[in-house]
Amino acid sequence: MPPVVPELISPRSPRVSAARRLAKRNFRGKERLFLAEGPQAVREAARHKDTLVELFATVEAADRYADIIGEARAVGARVHLASDDVIADISTTVTPQGLVGICRFLDTPFEEILAARPQLVAVLANVRDPGNAGTVLRCADAAGAEAVVLTDASVDLYNPKTVRASVGSLFHLPVAVGVPVEEAVEGFKQAGVRILAADGAGSDDLDDELDRGTMGGPTAWVFGNEAWGLPEETRALADAVVRVPIHGKAESLNLATAAAVCLYASARAQRASGGCRSVTES
């Protein structure tokens, strides 16, 4: 049998050039396409309806992840075998995993999220760090939240670091983008959702909220900027400003850790009658 030769040899190929440009936000917005790297993200993209458009794979990755290649082809994605140099040229990671997908934008209009009457939501207000945004999205997915909202001053949902940090969760739950925080809060309030602002200096303690039994209803958690938290005008919009208690000597928790604690506290309260769902359930 003749050896398998990558079909895209040169990083100067027009297809490769088009993919490489998606690392920049203005090109992503113009084309309404973004990059998803690695087997987990590509697999989830292939399983999300009408999302995966194109897939670049090294020969080794195509052999190792033959099931993903099959799923990509089954949904009509154009699959290219590529050299390691081509994948390295497209990839935004230091050590590429041999698979890079091109996906259609998949954010959900805020009105659709409200119409679905979600029970648990994460609202990211002025969150600028893409790794934190993606990790919060992953935490929200794991805790069973039904939606995430990125306000208009937050990081681009399709930043490669955000997509990578979500580890596939971007494809699991609705995400609205570009929503002013005031509009998000007002919309959820009108839908009967309680607004809790997470803040290290909050007047309410998370443990006390749990003990009082006030967290079992529909809840939207508002998380602020990594460096300066939530401004006073945003805290004033909330029904309660809640701090995660620090029982040890740590100065504080980072955004993603605090978000995980808050979201799981709400998930536990909302599932109290049936017990807490395990994150390992399939």
DRENVEXBA-616225 format. One record per residue (C-alpha): x, y, z; residue in three letters. Coordinates in Angstrom, 2 decimals, decimal comma. Layout:
<atoms>
ATOM/x/y/z/code
ATOM/X/Y/Z/ALA
...
</atoms>
This chain:
<atoms>
ATOM/x/y/z/code
ATOM/0,00/0,00/0,00/MET
ATOM/1,36/3,47/-0,84/PRO
ATOM/1,91/5,79/2,14/PRO
ATOM/-0,81/8,29/3,03/VAL
ATOM/0,40/11,73/1,98/VAL
ATOM/-1,16/14,89/3,48/PRO
ATOM/-3,16/16,73/0,86/GLU
ATOM/-2,49/20,23/2,23/LEU
ATOM/1,28/20,48/2,07/ILE
ATOM/1,84/24,23/2,15/SER
ATOM/0,75/26,62/4,90/PRO
ATOM/0,22/29,08/2,02/ARG
ATOM/-2,76/27,09/0,75/SER
ATOM/-5,85/29,34/0,46/PRO
ATOM/-7,82/27,00/2,76/ARG
ATOM/-5,08/27,15/5,38/VAL
ATOM/-4,81/30,93/5,09/SER
ATOM/-8,58/31,30/5,55/ALA
ATOM/-8,48/29,11/8,66/ALA
ATOM/-5,48/30,93/10,12/ARG
ATOM/-7,26/34,29/9,87/ARG
ATOM/-9,98/33,05/12,25/LEU
ATOM/-7,56/33,51/15,13/ALA
ATOM/-8,41/37,23/14,82/LYS
ATOM/-11,70/38,57/16,13/ARG
ATOM/-12,51/40,82/13,20/ASN
ATOM/-12,22/37,94/10,74/PHE
ATOM/-14,31/35,69/12,99/ARG
ATOM/-17,03/38,32/13,10/GLY
ATOM/-16,95/38,88/9,35/LYS
ATOM/-17,13/35,18/8,47/GLU
ATOM/-19,18/34,13/11,54/ARG
ATOM/-16,79/31,21/11,93/LEU
ATOM/-14,40/30,19/14,71/PHE
ATOM/-11,74/27,59/15,49/LEU
ATOM/-12,22/24,56/17,73/ALA
ATOM/-9,02/22,67/18,56/GLU
ATOM/-8,41/19,21/19,95/GLY
ATOM/-10,44/15,98/19,94/PRO
ATOM/-12,94/16,95/22,65/GLN
ATOM/-13,95/20,25/21,09/ALA
ATOM/-14,11/18,82/17,56/VAL
ATOM/-16,15/15,82/18,69/ARG
ATOM/-18,70/18,06/20,42/GLU
ATOM/-18,80/20,40/17,44/ALA
ATOM/-19,60/17,48/15,14/ALA
ATOM/-22,46/16,48/17,45/ARG
ATOM/-23,90/20,00/17,57/HIS
ATOM/-26,31/20,44/14,68/LYS
ATOM/-25,08/22,43/11,68/ASP
ATOM/-21,94/23,64/13,43/THR
ATOM/-18,81/21,87/12,13/LEU
ATOM/-17,97/23,12/8,64/VAL
ATOM/-14,41/21,98/8,04/GLU
ATOM/-11,79/19,83/9,76/LEU
ATOM/-8,01/19,74/9,42/PHE
ATOM/-6,28/16,63/10,76/ALA
ATOM/-2,79/15,19/10,65/THR
ATOM/-2,49/11,64/9,34/VAL
ATOM/-1,63/10,44/12,84/GLU
ATOM/-4,62/12,22/14,41/ALA
ATOM/-6,95/10,97/11,68/ALA
ATOM/-5,88/7,42/12,51/ASP
ATOM/-6,07/7,89/16,28/ARG
ATOM/-9,42/9,67/16,19/TYR
ATOM/-11,02/7,80/13,32/ALA
ATOM/-14,39/7,96/15,08/ASP
ATOM/-14,27/11,77/15,12/ILE
ATOM/-13,27/11,89/11,47/ILE
ATOM/-16,23/9,63/10,72/GLY
ATOM/-18,63/11,84/12,68/GLU
ATOM/-17,29/14,94/10,92/ALA
ATOM/-17,83/13,41/7,50/ARG
ATOM/-21,28/12,15/8,52/ALA
ATOM/-22,45/15,72/9,22/VAL
ATOM/-21,07/16,97/5,92/GLY
ATOM/-17,90/18,67/7,17/ALA
ATOM/-15,09/18,92/4,65/ARG
ATOM/-12,14/16,91/6,03/VAL
ATOM/-8,55/17,71/5,03/HIS
ATOM/-5,51/15,59/5,83/LEU
ATOM/-2,74/18,03/6,63/ALA
ATOM/0,94/18,06/7,50/SER
ATOM/2,12/18,81/11,03/ASP
ATOM/3,37/22,18/9,77/ASP
ATOM/-0,08/23,09/8,47/VAL
ATOM/-1,76/22,19/11,77/ILE
ATOM/0,87/24,14/13,71/ALA
ATOM/0,24/27,13/11,45/ASP
ATOM/-3,52/27,09/12,04/ILE
ATOM/-3,41/26,16/15,72/SER
ATOM/-3,23/28,75/18,50/THR
ATOM/-1,71/26,30/21,00/THR
ATOM/1,94/25,55/21,72/VAL
ATOM/1,43/21,79/21,37/THR
ATOM/-1,36/21,11/18,84/PRO
ATOM/-3,28/17,85/19,15/GLN
ATOM/-3,59/17,31/15,42/GLY
ATOM/-7,25/18,32/14,97/LEU
ATOM/-8,54/21,81/14,18/VAL
ATOM/-12,17/22,39/13,27/GLY
ATOM/-13,86/25,40/11,70/ILE
ATOM/-17,30/25,99/13,19/CYS
ATOM/-20,25/28,28/12,62/ARG
ATOM/-21,19/30,77/15,33/PHE
ATOM/-23,73/29,23/17,67/LEU
ATOM/-24,69/31,91/20,20/ASP
ATOM/-28,36/32,09/21,14/THR
ATOM/-30,51/35,27/21,15/PRO
ATOM/-31,15/36,42/24,71/PHE
ATOM/-34,90/36,39/24,05/GLU
ATOM/-34,77/32,65/23,37/GLU
ATOM/-33,00/32,02/26,65/ILE
ATOM/-35,66/33,97/28,52/LEU
ATOM/-38,44/32,14/26,69/ALA
ATOM/-37,02/28,80/27,84/ALA
ATOM/-37,45/29,92/31,49/ARG
ATOM/-34,11/28,63/32,77/PRO
ATOM/-33,70/27,62/36,40/GLN
ATOM/-29,98/28,32/36,70/LEU
ATOM/-27,92/30,82/34,69/VAL
ATOM/-24,44/32,35/34,85/ALA
ATOM/-24,10/35,98/33,77/VAL
ATOM/-20,53/37,13/33,06/LEU
ATOM/-20,35/40,90/33,52/ALA
ATOM/-17,17/42,56/32,22/ASN
ATOM/-15,24/39,30/32,34/VAL
ATOM/-12,21/39,97/30,15/ARG
ATOM/-9,99/36,92/30,61/ASP
ATOM/-10,81/34,28/27,96/PRO
ATOM/-9,54/31,40/30,09/GLY
ATOM/-11,75/32,40/32,99/ASN
ATOM/-14,78/32,86/30,74/ALA
ATOM/-14,33/29,42/29,19/GLY
ATOM/-13,80/27,79/32,58/THR
ATOM/-16,94/29,40/34,02/VAL
ATOM/-18,85/28,14/31,00/LEU
ATOM/-17,52/24,64/31,71/ARG
ATOM/-18,50/24,94/35,40/CYS
ATOM/-21,98/26,11/34,46/ALA
ATOM/-22,37/23,13/32,14/ASP
ATOM/-21,18/20,69/34,81/ALA
ATOM/-23,48/22,17/37,46/ALA
ATOM/-26,48/21,76/35,18/GLY
ATOM/-27,05/25,43/34,37/ALA
ATOM/-29,30/25,97/31,38/GLU
ATOM/-27,65/29,07/29,94/ALA
ATOM/-24,74/31,49/30,12/VAL
ATOM/-24,86/35,18/29,25/VAL
ATOM/-21,78/37,22/28,30/LEU
ATOM/-22,47/40,93/28,65/THR
ATOM/-21,45/43,45/26,02/ASP
ATOM/-18,24/44,36/27,88/ALA
ATOM/-17,04/40,76/28,24/SER
ATOM/-14,52/38,77/26,24/VAL
ATOM/-15,37/37,34/22,82/ASP
ATOM/-17,05/33,94/23,24/LEU
ATOM/-15,14/32,65/20,20/TYR
ATOM/-11,68/33,66/21,35/ASN
ATOM/-9,60/30,47/20,87/PRO
ATOM/-8,61/30,51/24,56/LYS
ATOM/-12,26/30,74/25,63/THR
ATOM/-13,25/27,89/23,33/VAL
ATOM/-10,33/25,78/24,56/ARG
ATOM/-11,01/26,47/28,26/ALA
ATOM/-14,65/25,42/27,86/SER
ATOM/-13,43/21,91/26,90/VAL
ATOM/-16,45/21,31/24,68/GLY
ATOM/-19,05/22,84/27,01/SER
ATOM/-19,52/25,71/24,56/LEU
ATOM/-21,48/23,21/22,44/PHE
ATOM/-23,67/21,97/25,30/HIS
ATOM/-25,75/24,89/26,51/LEU
ATOM/-27,16/28,14/25,10/PRO
ATOM/-24,90/31,18/25,35/VAL
ATOM/-26,06/34,74/24,68/ALA
ATOM/-23,46/37,39/23,85/VAL
ATOM/-23,33/41,18/23,80/GLY
ATOM/-26,20/41,70/26,27/VAL
ATOM/-25,97/44,84/28,45/PRO
ATOM/-25,88/43,75/32,09/VAL
ATOM/-28,89/45,93/32,94/GLU
ATOM/-30,92/44,30/30,17/GLU
ATOM/-29,90/40,82/31,30/ALA
ATOM/-30,84/41,46/34,92/VAL
ATOM/-34,16/43,11/34,05/GLU
ATOM/-35,07/40,31/31,67/GLY
ATOM/-34,41/37,61/34,23/PHE
ATOM/-36,26/39,50/36,95/LYS
ATOM/-39,34/39,80/34,75/GLN
ATOM/-39,08/36,04/34,13/ALA
ATOM/-39,20/35,40/37,89/GLY
ATOM/-35,50/34,61/38,26/VAL
ATOM/-33,72/35,70/41,44/ARG
ATOM/-30,52/37,69/40,83/ILE
ATOM/-27,51/36,89/43,02/LEU
ATOM/-24,34/38,93/42,59/ALA
ATOM/-21,17/37,12/43,62/ALA
ATOM/-18,81/39,45/45,44/ASP
ATOM/-16,13/38,87/48,05/GLY
ATOM/-17,43/41,82/50,05/ALA
ATOM/-21,07/40,79/49,81/GLY
ATOM/-23,34/41,37/52,79/SER
ATOM/-24,86/37,88/52,54/ASP
ATOM/-22,91/34,69/53,22/ASP
ATOM/-23,40/31,74/50,86/LEU
ATOM/-23,65/29,32/53,79/ASP
ATOM/-26,37/31,47/55,38/ASP
ATOM/-28,30/31,56/52,10/GLU
ATOM/-28,20/27,77/51,97/LEU
ATOM/-29,19/27,43/55,62/ASP
ATOM/-32,17/29,75/55,14/ARG
ATOM/-33,40/27,68/52,20/GLY
ATOM/-33,59/30,71/49,89/THR
ATOM/-31,66/29,24/46,96/MET
ATOM/-34,05/26,62/45,66/GLY
ATOM/-35,79/28,80/43,08/GLY
ATOM/-34,74/29,99/39,62/PRO
ATOM/-31,43/31,83/39,98/THR
ATOM/-29,10/33,91/37,85/ALA
ATOM/-25,61/34,38/39,27/TRP
ATOM/-23,77/37,52/38,16/VAL
ATOM/-19,97/37,21/38,15/PHE
ATOM/-17,71/40,21/37,68/GLY
ATOM/-14,31/41,15/36,36/ASN
ATOM/-11,33/39,11/37,55/GLU
ATOM/-9,44/42,12/38,91/ALA
ATOM/-12,04/44,52/40,28/TRP
ATOM/-15,19/42,44/40,68/GLY
ATOM/-18,63/44,00/40,23/LEU
ATOM/-19,15/47,78/40,24/PRO
ATOM/-21,59/49,24/42,75/GLU
ATOM/-24,22/49,96/40,07/GLU
ATOM/-24,27/46,27/39,08/THR
ATOM/-24,42/45,07/42,68/ARG
ATOM/-27,36/47,41/43,23/ALA
ATOM/-29,34/45,57/40,54/LEU
ATOM/-29,15/42,25/42,39/ALA
ATOM/-31,64/40,81/44,86/ASP
ATOM/-28,69/39,87/47,08/ALA
ATOM/-24,92/40,30/47,02/VAL
ATOM/-23,39/37,03/48,18/VAL
ATOM/-19,86/36,22/49,31/ARG
ATOM/-18,29/32,76/49,35/VAL
ATOM/-17,07/32,22/52,92/PRO
ATOM/-13,32/31,82/53,37/ILE
ATOM/-12,83/29,37/56,23/HIS
ATOM/-9,06/29,11/55,87/GLY
ATOM/-6,28/31,65/55,41/LYS
ATOM/-6,61/32,18/51,66/ALA
ATOM/-6,97/35,82/50,70/GLU
ATOM/-9,65/35,12/48,09/SER
ATOM/-10,88/32,76/45,38/LEU
ATOM/-10,35/33,30/41,69/ASN
ATOM/-13,34/33,90/39,45/LEU
ATOM/-13,75/30,39/38,08/ALA
ATOM/-13,43/28,73/41,49/THR
ATOM/-15,94/31,09/43,08/ALA
ATOM/-18,32/30,54/40,17/ALA
ATOM/-18,08/26,77/40,57/ALA
ATOM/-18,88/27,01/44,30/VAL
ATOM/-21,85/29,32/43,72/CYS
ATOM/-23,33/27,37/40,82/LEU
ATOM/-23,03/24,05/42,62/TYR
ATOM/-24,60/25,52/45,74/ALA
ATOM/-27,63/26,57/43,68/SER
ATOM/-27,69/23,24/41,85/ALA
ATOM/-27,70/21,37/45,17/ARG
ATOM/-30,47/23,56/46,59/ALA
ATOM/-32,59/23,15/43,46/GLN
ATOM/-32,14/19,37/43,52/ARG
ATOM/-32,59/19,00/47,27/ALA
ATOM/-35,60/16,71/46,99/SER
ATOM/-33,76/14,25/44,76/GLY
ATOM/-30,16/14,66/45,86/GLY
ATOM/-27,24/16,23/44,03/CYS
ATOM/-26,56/15,03/40,49/ARG
ATOM/-23,09/13,55/40,08/SER
ATOM/-20,84/15,24/37,52/VAL
ATOM/-19,82/11,76/36,34/THR
ATOM/-23,33/10,81/35,24/GLU
ATOM/-23,67/10,18/31,52/SER
</atoms>
